[in-house]
Structure formats: structure tokens, C-alpha cells
Amino acid sequence: MEPLTDLFASAQQWLFEALVQPAVFAMGLGGWLEDAFTATGWLLVGLLQIAAMLLVIGPLQRWRPVEPVIDRAAIRTDILYTLVHRLGLFRLALFFTLEPWMDDVFGWLRVEGLSTWHLDGLWPGVTDIAWVSFVLYLLVFDFADYCIHRGQHRFQWWWNLHALHHSQRQMTMWSDNRNHLLDDVLRDAILVVVAQLIGVGPGQFVAIVALTQLSENFHHANLRLWFGRVGERLWVSPRFHRRHHSIGIGHESEGRDSLGGVNFGVLLPWWDMLFRSADFAVRYDPTGIRDQVEPGARGLRDYGHGFWRQQWLGLMRLFGRA
């Protein structure tokens, strides 16, 4: 992995010197150069992810689509969500709001003697090998993501936010970041706490996030693809995750008014298999939420069609007003 790391570092340095550093000085923010350099790394990751989506996942969608594209406006909104997240705008907002507070909290804990425990020191000589520690950290973060996802489907208040993600009836590779911003803040805050508790290095954390996000783009794709009986149990496929988004299946248990669902795994289906939430049926059902197609007491529920409308309605659901 060292040649890839060196190549990424060189590209980050070039992008910083050619674009970011001049912009920082032009805005009179010379004291933020170190933070701007870190942000450049996230920007580069996002650009590489978008390139992979356009060059690899996009052609796969056109090769074997599950369904024809009929709602391009919904897809354009999802593209906006993706650009906000992958080009660093969401992370920049967190940097000026949540991150300073969390840094103060963790700094205080260290002063009080509660130092970080490093997972890669679990077995000296083995777990401190780069690829071994990467796999260990990946497993921990994926399990944390599974637990977060179960919580989003378990607690009504959290589901009221997370429902926005499931309301997309035209699933594509852009649908992964279609989330309420408050939902994203909660998830990111939990993962940052996990990262601090297990002592993951900054470089490994970036790599894990990048791999997770790109895999999520892939398994949200409008792609008729599964990995076979064995492969389906090794890594989440587009078929496996589409089952999670299927109307009346992916977000319900024991009837339309009971939260639950199947296939919560983000990268690995192992957690679903372990906790009996896996559904390996080879089907490609329509996606969305039941109350979008079956009227309830208030008729068909509106989840919004544009970015700001979707965000507003999410808050209204959270407070029981929509």
C-alpha cells in the first residue's frame, strides 16, 4: 500500500499548493494552513470517488439496469447531495461547528488521564502490520455502522430523519448521500467517537471512509447484479442492499406500522447473518416507503422533491408535524 499512499500524498501536496493554499491566503486565513491541507486530502478523496463513479459504476448501471430512468429530477437532487458531501462542504460545516467542541471534550479527557486505546496494539508484531490493523479497524467501523443503521430503523424519532434516504424511488449510484443533514451529523459524531476510542490513525480513517463511501455508491446503483451464493455472504451487493430499500420489506417488521427491516449491513453482510436480519432473496423490487404508494390517515406522505424541501419536511416529521 505504500506506493499508493505516496502517490496520494504527492497529489494532495500538488492540489494544495496549486489551488487551496492560494485561496486560503487570498481570504486572509493563513493561520488555517494545516487544517486546509487536511481538507485538501478529503477533497482529493471526493474527486477520486466521483471519477470512479462516472467511469466504472455509471457504465455498469447502463449495462444492466434494474429499471428504466423515469425521474431525472430526483436523480439531480441526489447528485447535489453527493457533491455537498464528497467535495467537502458538509465536512467544512462540521469543522466550524461540531469538531472544535469534540476536540475540547477529548482534550479534557486526556488531561484527566483517559488516554486513547490503540486497537492496533492489541497483538504487538501482528496487529501493528499496516494491512492487519486496517482490516481490524474496518471491521470495527463496519459493525458500528451496522448498529447505527439498526438504530435508524428502531427509534421512531431517528427513522423520521432517516426516512428521507428510503424515500428515493429511483435508486442510482448517487442515492447514498440522500440523507437529512441532522441524520448525517449524528452518524458522523458517533463514528468520530469510535475513532477516538480505538485510536485509528488519520490516514487509515480517511482510507476506511473512502472505501466505505465508494462501496455504498456501488450497492445503491441501479444495477441488476448479485455475487452468487458465496459472494453474497462476503460483501454487500447491489441486490442485497436494494432489498433493504424495497417497499414494505426494508423498513418494516410484522406489518406496516412496525419499524424494522432487513439487510442493514454497510460493507459486510456478516452482521445481518449474525443477528438474523439478512434476506438473501434474489429479487429486485420497487424501492421507496409504503406510505408513498398506499394512502394512510393523512393520505400519501410527501417527502419532498428538492434539497431544501426534503430537509424541511424531515424536521417536520421529527417534531410530528408532517
Secondary structure, DSSP 8 states (H G I E B T S, - for coil): -HHHHHHHHHHHHHHIIIIIHHHHHHTT-GGGHHHHHHHHHHHHHHHHHHHHIIIIIHHHHHHS-SS----HHHHHHHHHHHHHHHTTHHHHHHHHTHHHHHHHHHHHHHHTT-----GGGSSTTTTTSHHHHHHHHHHHHHHHHHHHHHHHHHSHHHHHHHHHHHT-SS--TTGGG---HHHHHHHHHHHHHHHHHHT--HHHHHHHHHHHHHHHHHHTSS-----HHHHTTTS--HHHHHHHHBTTTTTBSSSTTSB--S---SS-THHHHHTT----------BS-HHHHS-BTTBS----SSHHHHHHHHHHHHTT--
